[in-house]
C-alpha cells in the first residue's frame, strides 16, 4: 500500500510540474505578443526552416536596422508556404528579437 501511495504522489508531482511548465510558457508567449503589439513595425522575412514534428513551427530570418535576426513562430496545418518564401513579420521596435509572423492569429 505504501508503494502505491509513493507512486501516486510521484505521478501527481510530475503531472503538476508539467502543467506548471506548460502554463508558464504559454503565459510568457502571450506577454511577448502583447509587448510586440504595443509598439511594432512590419517587415519582410524569409522562411528558413519548417517543421511539423511535435507541433508546427517555422523559422524566419529578418533584418532590422542592418542586424539579422532568426526566430520561430507557429502555424496552423492548413497555412501553405515553403522554405524560401517571403512572409510578413511583426516585430517589437524596442526588442526586435521579439516577433510574430503573418501566420500567427495575433498578427
PyMOL commands that place a pseudoatom at each C-alpha (Angstrom):
pseudoatom trace, name=CA, resn=UNK, resi=1, chain=A, elem=C, hetatm=0, pos=[0.000, 0.000, 0.000]
pseudoatom trace, name=CA, resn=UNK, resi=2, chain=A, elem=C, hetatm=0, pos=[2.818, 2.426, 0.863]
pseudoatom trace, name=CA, resn=UNK, resi=3, chain=A, elem=C, hetatm=0, pos=[4.454, 1.786, -2.510]
pseudoatom trace, name=CA, resn=UNK, resi=4, chain=A, elem=C, hetatm=0, pos=[1.203, 2.585, -4.318]
pseudoatom trace, name=CA, resn=UNK, resi=5, chain=A, elem=C, hetatm=0, pos=[0.894, 5.871, -2.429]
pseudoatom trace, name=CA, resn=UNK, resi=6, chain=A, elem=C, hetatm=0, pos=[4.504, 6.765, -3.274]
pseudoatom trace, name=CA, resn=UNK, resi=7, chain=A, elem=C, hetatm=0, pos=[3.910, 6.034, -6.970]
pseudoatom trace, name=CA, resn=UNK, resi=8, chain=A, elem=C, hetatm=0, pos=[0.696, 8.063, -6.936]
pseudoatom trace, name=CA, resn=UNK, resi=9, chain=A, elem=C, hetatm=0, pos=[2.410, 11.023, -5.262]
pseudoatom trace, name=CA, resn=UNK, resi=10, chain=A, elem=C, hetatm=0, pos=[5.330, 10.899, -7.685]
pseudoatom trace, name=CA, resn=UNK, resi=11, chain=A, elem=C, hetatm=0, pos=[2.956, 10.835, -10.667]
pseudoatom trace, name=CA, resn=UNK, resi=12, chain=A, elem=C, hetatm=0, pos=[0.913, 13.692, -9.222]
pseudoatom trace, name=CA, resn=UNK, resi=13, chain=A, elem=C, hetatm=0, pos=[4.046, 15.799, -8.721]
pseudoatom trace, name=CA, resn=UNK, resi=14, chain=A, elem=C, hetatm=0, pos=[5.187, 15.013, -12.262]
pseudoatom trace, name=CA, resn=UNK, resi=15, chain=A, elem=C, hetatm=0, pos=[1.817, 15.965, -13.776]
pseudoatom trace, name=CA, resn=UNK, resi=16, chain=A, elem=C, hetatm=0, pos=[1.657, 19.195, -11.759]
pseudoatom trace, name=CA, resn=UNK, resi=17, chain=A, elem=C, hetatm=0, pos=[5.208, 20.042, -12.812]
pseudoatom trace, name=CA, resn=UNK, resi=18, chain=A, elem=C, hetatm=0, pos=[4.416, 19.543, -16.489]
pseudoatom trace, name=CA, resn=UNK, resi=19, chain=A, elem=C, hetatm=0, pos=[1.232, 21.618, -16.130]
pseudoatom trace, name=CA, resn=UNK, resi=20, chain=A, elem=C, hetatm=0, pos=[3.154, 24.438, -14.425]
pseudoatom trace, name=CA, resn=UNK, resi=21, chain=A, elem=C, hetatm=0, pos=[5.820, 24.488, -17.147]
pseudoatom trace, name=CA, resn=UNK, resi=22, chain=A, elem=C, hetatm=0, pos=[3.229, 24.465, -19.948]
pseudoatom trace, name=CA, resn=UNK, resi=23, chain=A, elem=C, hetatm=0, pos=[1.168, 27.288, -18.439]
pseudoatom trace, name=CA, resn=UNK, resi=24, chain=A, elem=C, hetatm=0, pos=[4.291, 29.344, -17.727]
pseudoatom trace, name=CA, resn=UNK, resi=25, chain=A, elem=C, hetatm=0, pos=[5.491, 29.005, -21.320]
pseudoatom trace, name=CA, resn=UNK, resi=26, chain=A, elem=C, hetatm=0, pos=[2.062, 29.971, -22.691]
pseudoatom trace, name=CA, resn=UNK, resi=27, chain=A, elem=C, hetatm=0, pos=[1.829, 32.981, -20.357]
pseudoatom trace, name=CA, resn=UNK, resi=28, chain=A, elem=C, hetatm=0, pos=[5.305, 34.115, -21.446]
pseudoatom trace, name=CA, resn=UNK, resi=29, chain=A, elem=C, hetatm=0, pos=[4.328, 33.764, -25.108]
pseudoatom trace, name=CA, resn=UNK, resi=30, chain=A, elem=C, hetatm=0, pos=[1.160, 35.835, -24.599]
pseudoatom trace, name=CA, resn=UNK, resi=31, chain=A, elem=C, hetatm=0, pos=[3.124, 38.509, -22.704]
pseudoatom trace, name=CA, resn=UNK, resi=32, chain=A, elem=C, hetatm=0, pos=[5.590, 38.732, -25.602]
pseudoatom trace, name=CA, resn=UNK, resi=33, chain=A, elem=C, hetatm=0, pos=[2.752, 39.071, -28.116]
pseudoatom trace, name=CA, resn=UNK, resi=34, chain=A, elem=C, hetatm=0, pos=[1.172, 41.827, -26.031]
pseudoatom trace, name=CA, resn=UNK, resi=35, chain=A, elem=C, hetatm=0, pos=[4.551, 43.594, -25.821]
pseudoatom trace, name=CA, resn=UNK, resi=36, chain=A, elem=C, hetatm=0, pos=[5.030, 43.357, -29.596]
pseudoatom trace, name=CA, resn=UNK, resi=37, chain=A, elem=C, hetatm=0, pos=[1.562, 44.696, -30.326]
pseudoatom trace, name=CA, resn=UNK, resi=38, chain=A, elem=C, hetatm=0, pos=[2.088, 47.785, -28.161]
pseudoatom trace, name=CA, resn=UNK, resi=39, chain=A, elem=C, hetatm=0, pos=[4.776, 49.270, -30.426]
pseudoatom trace, name=CA, resn=UNK, resi=40, chain=A, elem=C, hetatm=0, pos=[5.691, 47.402, -33.591]
pseudoatom trace, name=CA, resn=UNK, resi=41, chain=A, elem=C, hetatm=0, pos=[6.848, 47.588, -37.163]
pseudoatom trace, name=CA, resn=UNK, resi=42, chain=A, elem=C, hetatm=0, pos=[6.251, 45.175, -40.005]
pseudoatom trace, name=CA, resn=UNK, resi=43, chain=A, elem=C, hetatm=0, pos=[8.983, 43.916, -42.288]
pseudoatom trace, name=CA, resn=UNK, resi=44, chain=A, elem=C, hetatm=0, pos=[9.597, 41.067, -44.707]
pseudoatom trace, name=CA, resn=UNK, resi=45, chain=A, elem=C, hetatm=0, pos=[11.263, 37.855, -43.600]
pseudoatom trace, name=CA, resn=UNK, resi=46, chain=A, elem=C, hetatm=0, pos=[12.370, 34.686, -45.336]
pseudoatom trace, name=CA, resn=UNK, resi=47, chain=A, elem=C, hetatm=0, pos=[11.276, 31.251, -44.130]
pseudoatom trace, name=CA, resn=UNK, resi=48, chain=A, elem=C, hetatm=0, pos=[14.481, 29.335, -43.437]
pseudoatom trace, name=CA, resn=UNK, resi=49, chain=A, elem=C, hetatm=0, pos=[13.028, 26.183, -41.928]
pseudoatom trace, name=CA, resn=UNK, resi=50, chain=A, elem=C, hetatm=0, pos=[9.675, 24.451, -41.472]
pseudoatom trace, name=CA, resn=UNK, resi=51, chain=A, elem=C, hetatm=0, pos=[8.882, 21.653, -39.035]
pseudoatom trace, name=CA, resn=UNK, resi=52, chain=A, elem=C, hetatm=0, pos=[5.762, 19.620, -38.363]
pseudoatom trace, name=CA, resn=UNK, resi=53, chain=A, elem=C, hetatm=0, pos=[7.386, 17.461, -35.690]
pseudoatom trace, name=CA, resn=UNK, resi=54, chain=A, elem=C, hetatm=0, pos=[5.936, 17.964, -32.194]
pseudoatom trace, name=CA, resn=UNK, resi=55, chain=A, elem=C, hetatm=0, pos=[3.858, 20.907, -33.385]
pseudoatom trace, name=CA, resn=UNK, resi=56, chain=A, elem=C, hetatm=0, pos=[4.024, 23.177, -36.396]
pseudoatom trace, name=CA, resn=UNK, resi=57, chain=A, elem=C, hetatm=0, pos=[6.910, 25.666, -36.370]
pseudoatom trace, name=CA, resn=UNK, resi=58, chain=A, elem=C, hetatm=0, pos=[8.638, 27.851, -38.894]
pseudoatom trace, name=CA, resn=UNK, resi=59, chain=A, elem=C, hetatm=0, pos=[11.882, 29.780, -38.595]
pseudoatom trace, name=CA, resn=UNK, resi=60, chain=A, elem=C, hetatm=0, pos=[12.183, 33.197, -40.188]
pseudoatom trace, name=CA, resn=UNK, resi=61, chain=A, elem=C, hetatm=0, pos=[15.207, 35.352, -40.963]
pseudoatom trace, name=CA, resn=UNK, resi=62, chain=A, elem=C, hetatm=0, pos=[14.585, 39.112, -40.990]
pseudoatom trace, name=CA, resn=UNK, resi=63, chain=A, elem=C, hetatm=0, pos=[16.635, 42.311, -40.776]
pseudoatom trace, name=CA, resn=UNK, resi=64, chain=A, elem=C, hetatm=0, pos=[16.113, 45.319, -38.534]
pseudoatom trace, name=CA, resn=UNK, resi=65, chain=A, elem=C, hetatm=0, pos=[18.437, 48.311, -38.847]
pseudoatom trace, name=CA, resn=UNK, resi=66, chain=A, elem=C, hetatm=0, pos=[21.123, 46.202, -40.514]
pseudoatom trace, name=CA, resn=UNK, resi=67, chain=A, elem=C, hetatm=0, pos=[21.045, 43.445, -37.891]
pseudoatom trace, name=CA, resn=UNK, resi=68, chain=A, elem=C, hetatm=0, pos=[19.873, 39.953, -38.836]
pseudoatom trace, name=CA, resn=UNK, resi=69, chain=A, elem=C, hetatm=0, pos=[17.512, 38.002, -36.596]
pseudoatom trace, name=CA, resn=UNK, resi=70, chain=A, elem=C, hetatm=0, pos=[16.286, 34.429, -36.808]
pseudoatom trace, name=CA, resn=UNK, resi=71, chain=A, elem=C, hetatm=0, pos=[13.302, 33.436, -34.734]
pseudoatom trace, name=CA, resn=UNK, resi=72, chain=A, elem=C, hetatm=0, pos=[10.482, 30.902, -34.752]
pseudoatom trace, name=CA, resn=UNK, resi=73, chain=A, elem=C, hetatm=0, pos=[6.721, 31.022, -34.648]
pseudoatom trace, name=CA, resn=UNK, resi=74, chain=A, elem=C, hetatm=0, pos=[3.899, 28.547, -35.027]
pseudoatom trace, name=CA, resn=UNK, resi=75, chain=A, elem=C, hetatm=0, pos=[1.482, 27.970, -37.848]
pseudoatom trace, name=CA, resn=UNK, resi=76, chain=A, elem=C, hetatm=0, pos=[-1.696, 26.015, -38.475]
pseudoatom trace, name=CA, resn=UNK, resi=77, chain=A, elem=C, hetatm=0, pos=[-1.548, 22.916, -40.696]
pseudoatom trace, name=CA, resn=UNK, resi=78, chain=A, elem=C, hetatm=0, pos=[-3.669, 24.428, -43.468]
pseudoatom trace, name=CA, resn=UNK, resi=79, chain=A, elem=C, hetatm=0, pos=[-1.457, 27.509, -43.913]
pseudoatom trace, name=CA, resn=UNK, resi=80, chain=A, elem=C, hetatm=0, pos=[0.578, 26.909, -47.050]
pseudoatom trace, name=CA, resn=UNK, resi=81, chain=A, elem=C, hetatm=0, pos=[4.145, 28.144, -47.547]
pseudoatom trace, name=CA, resn=UNK, resi=82, chain=A, elem=C, hetatm=0, pos=[7.567, 26.747, -48.360]
pseudoatom trace, name=CA, resn=UNK, resi=83, chain=A, elem=C, hetatm=0, pos=[11.126, 27.259, -47.177]
pseudoatom trace, name=CA, resn=UNK, resi=84, chain=A, elem=C, hetatm=0, pos=[12.460, 30.295, -49.061]
pseudoatom trace, name=CA, resn=UNK, resi=85, chain=A, elem=C, hetatm=0, pos=[9.108, 32.096, -49.203]
pseudoatom trace, name=CA, resn=UNK, resi=86, chain=A, elem=C, hetatm=0, pos=[8.896, 35.736, -48.160]
pseudoatom trace, name=CA, resn=UNK, resi=87, chain=A, elem=C, hetatm=0, pos=[6.394, 36.462, -45.379]
pseudoatom trace, name=CA, resn=UNK, resi=88, chain=A, elem=C, hetatm=0, pos=[5.420, 39.424, -43.227]
pseudoatom trace, name=CA, resn=UNK, resi=89, chain=A, elem=C, hetatm=0, pos=[6.949, 39.714, -39.768]
pseudoatom trace, name=CA, resn=UNK, resi=90, chain=A, elem=C, hetatm=0, pos=[5.674, 41.985, -36.992]
pseudoatom trace, name=CA, resn=UNK, resi=91, chain=A, elem=C, hetatm=0, pos=[8.451, 42.826, -34.531]
pseudoatom trace, name=CA, resn=UNK, resi=92, chain=A, elem=C, hetatm=0, pos=[8.836, 44.959, -31.424]
pseudoatom trace, name=CA, resn=UNK, resi=93, chain=A, elem=C, hetatm=0, pos=[10.507, 48.309, -32.074]
pseudoatom trace, name=CA, resn=UNK, resi=94, chain=A, elem=C, hetatm=0, pos=[12.245, 48.187, -28.686]
pseudoatom trace, name=CA, resn=UNK, resi=95, chain=A, elem=C, hetatm=0, pos=[13.105, 44.464, -28.737]
pseudoatom trace, name=CA, resn=UNK, resi=96, chain=A, elem=C, hetatm=0, pos=[13.352, 43.440, -32.396]
pseudoatom trace, name=CA, resn=UNK, resi=97, chain=A, elem=C, hetatm=0, pos=[14.233, 39.881, -31.411]
pseudoatom trace, name=CA, resn=UNK, resi=98, chain=A, elem=C, hetatm=0, pos=[10.568, 39.506, -30.406]
pseudoatom trace, name=CA, resn=UNK, resi=99, chain=A, elem=C, hetatm=0, pos=[8.389, 38.834, -33.437]
pseudoatom trace, name=CA, resn=UNK, resi=100, chain=A, elem=C, hetatm=0, pos=[5.330, 37.082, -34.763]
pseudoatom trace, name=CA, resn=UNK, resi=101, chain=A, elem=C, hetatm=0, pos=[4.619, 36.118, -38.348]
pseudoatom trace, name=CA, resn=UNK, resi=102, chain=A, elem=C, hetatm=0, pos=[1.569, 36.683, -40.505]
pseudoatom trace, name=CA, resn=UNK, resi=103, chain=A, elem=C, hetatm=0, pos=[0.569, 33.087, -39.682]
pseudoatom trace, name=CA, resn=UNK, resi=104, chain=A, elem=C, hetatm=0, pos=[0.088, 33.935, -36.013]
pseudoatom trace, name=CA, resn=UNK, resi=105, chain=A, elem=C, hetatm=0, pos=[-3.536, 34.591, -35.023]
pseudoatom trace, name=CA, resn=UNK, resi=106, chain=A, elem=C, hetatm=0, pos=[-2.399, 37.686, -33.053]
pseudoatom trace, name=CA, resn=UNK, resi=107, chain=A, elem=C, hetatm=0, pos=[-0.741, 39.305, -36.088]
for i in range(1, 107): cmd.bond("trace and resi %d" % i, "trace and resi %d" % (i + 1))
show_as sticks, trace
zoom trace
